[in-house]
């Protein structure tokens, strides 16, 4: 998991603290980190016709309380982004609970 935070302003322990605080009154939840790389090379008569390389990373943050599921995601792995996602999850869960 530490590779995800290598070039960001957040480390593993800070991310864990945000996740723990967000999910403290929840039944379930998770922070899902993803790092996807792909490369494609097209050959024509044994000569490179084209090549592409893509690298994407991001996260999904989910919280479950009773029948209510809140989800937030971003491709910006940073302290601010994770805190905003945390706030969004908590706000969603609060508003849904009031409406049940």
N, C-alpha and C positions, 0 to 999 in steps of 0.2 A: 504494500500500500504506500510505502514511502516514496516510490517513484512518481506518484501522482502529484506530490507536493514539492517536488524537487525545484521547480522554477516558479513557485508561487509565494505569496506572503503568509501562508498558513502551513503549519506542520501537523503531523499526525495527532499529537496530543491535543492541539487546539481544535482540530476537526472532531475528535472524539468527545471533547467537552461540549461542543455545540450540539452534537447529536444526542448525547446523554441528557442534556438540559431540555432539549426539544421533546424527547420521547419519555420524559420522567413520569407523566400521567397517562401515557398511552398504553394500549393493549399490545401493540406490535409496531414495528417500523424498521426502516433500514436506510442506509446510505449506500448507494450502488455507484461505484466508480468504473468508468469505461475508458479504454485507450485502444483505438482502432487504427491500424495502418494497412494500407493496400498499395500494391504496385502492379502496373500493367505495362507490358512491352509487346508491341505489335511488329512482327517481322514480315517483310515482303521480299521474296527471293534472297533470303538470308541476310537482309539489310534491315536495320531498325527503321521502321516507318514512323512510329510514334511511341512515346512512353509517358506514363503519368505516375505520380506518387501522391497519395493523400494520407494525412495524419489528423485524426480527430480525437478529442478527449472531452470528457464531461462527467456529469453525475446526475443521478436521480435520487431524490430524497422523499421517502414515503412514511406517513404516520397513520396508524389505525387506532380508532377508539370506538368500540361497539360496532355499529353498522356504518360508521363514517370513515371514509378513506380520503386522505389529503395527499397530494403529490405535487412536487416541484422539481424542476430540472434546469440545468444550465450547462453550457459548454465553457463557462468561465469558472475555473477552480480557483477561488480566492476566499479570503476571510469575509469580505463584504458580501459576496454572492451567497455564501453558505448561510450567513446571518439573515440575509433577506429571505432566503428560502425557509429558514427556520421560522421567521416571523409570519410568513405567508401560511405555513402549515398550521401554526398555533392559531392564527386568526380564522382560518377555514374551519378548524375543529371547533372553536368557540362558537362561531356563527351557526354551524350546522347543529350543534347541541341545543342552542336556544330555539331553533326552529323545529326540533323533534317533539 
